[in-house]
Amino acid sequence: MATRPKYKAKYVYWNAKACQVVDAASLERFRRKGRLVLSKDVWRFDSQHEFKVYLELCRMYEPHRIARQVALPIFEPGYCFPNGKNWKVDFGIFSTDYPKYFSHFVEAKGVFLPEFAFTLGSLEEYQFSIFRKLRIVFTDKIPSSNKVTKALLRSDFRKNLLTLKELEKSRHLP
């Protein structure tokens, strides 16, 4: 049985109004009954990589065109999933032609975990129109030893797999 890799990301807190990173220690004033309740201007990014991808997307597009944590449907309600199954992708880019619709979805991946392979497979099978709009941005290199990414690299989807450096060099998402 395969063991799950140990992975602990470091959160980044961003004050969207002041456009600056907030020190985690200064956020203790937002703690209520043991939980961190942030103001609407302070956003939490799950990793430094996700934050860097957000900054690059802000450089490529206007910040108001970027939506964070967009819920995408994977399965419709049914027997196995009575409420359906959704997945929150890191970013959605609003289209310039149709401002209420997304032209791209971007997922920042530092580590390719098995749960994400299930999500990708389900998305490809049941929501192919969303799957085609998905771009996955890895940190340093695309994990070609992983069976799922190896298969994706041999398919038409390979242009949708990027590294952070490739994203930094580009002017728009492919």
Steps between C-alpha positions, in 0.01 A plus 500: 500500500635840405568740782381853482784752474546730798416849389431804712452827318562839658203735490532850360268776616441787257334832573325565170413858590855603596662258249747360749579175674381484860716340768328193645582609856310826455185304408447378856270796557256332258482182708152436643433195720811326369419561132660751269226728362659728241358827377378506140812692394741233628524190284665171588693312234562133575865514392774735390482344155128579472574859602774532235263366235241758610754780464594381151133485400458855630792602279348329196139610556332770706447388862122551472492226230641240740265307728639291785376159616245444222267206569471273196246217474650156443201272558133582488294390802441126493517181706869518590504875549152613615609867496724466198877544511676833456867590484643842583757596240753762614422767239253580226574761233195693379466537124533846347223428249256347749580644845278254690674194352844356561747469213753298707537323831840483669609251764831559679661165588808473714459126553290264289293308758288190422174685576578745223545214251145386582371856456673537163372167374145577610515846346623360168231233496196697618575871442719505190421864414639605840794260466606666172511843670715374791867603525721335763803695618774300674787649701831401339430216261210291382506168692558266204551198727133515601283270284222755464722789392699264275175410320395867482839595352437252217156647427367826359475625859882541526475869406287550812778384733736785589776582742513828688791617281299431184210695645731792585630510140156491339274796435175300502396146589520251213 
